[in-house]
Amino acid sequence: MKNEAPRAEPLSVPDLEEIRGGASASILSELKRLLSISDLELVAVVGIPRQTMLRRLKQGRLTRHESDRAARLARVYNAALEFFDYNHESTVHWLKHSNPALGGETPLEHSDTEVGAEEVLTVLHRLAHGIPL
């Protein structure tokens, strides 16, 4: 029998109502843990100053715009996780390594804007369907 890595679960992504009302700040902790990144790396991608992020974690809620940015990164993580057949290690490796289709940036770095995140999702879609990059 083949020794397979445990199947990772997708991250819960806030829905529209949760985003508009301010999602739980715990999504930031989950993203940091799942992606094995530092506070500085997380705030660079999500676009929240570090002190603000720490304050939000204490308060327990994000603002509407912060919620939207955190949800964007969660969607990218989930799409990559699905592409890599729910293998967490492969997913994180891909997200954190330079990708020529993204101008040499990592998919994680490239996801710091909505347009960049859409480009990452497009790369995943093309890979999944065997479309040359």
Buried (B, 14 or more C-beta within 10 A) or exposed (E): EEEEEEEBEEBBBBEEEBBEEBBBBBBBEBBBEBBEBEEEBBBBBBBBEEEEBBEBBEEEBBBEEBBBBBBBBBBBBBBBBEBBEBBBEBBBEBBBEEBEBBEEBBBBBBBBEEEBBBBBBBBBEEBEEEEEE
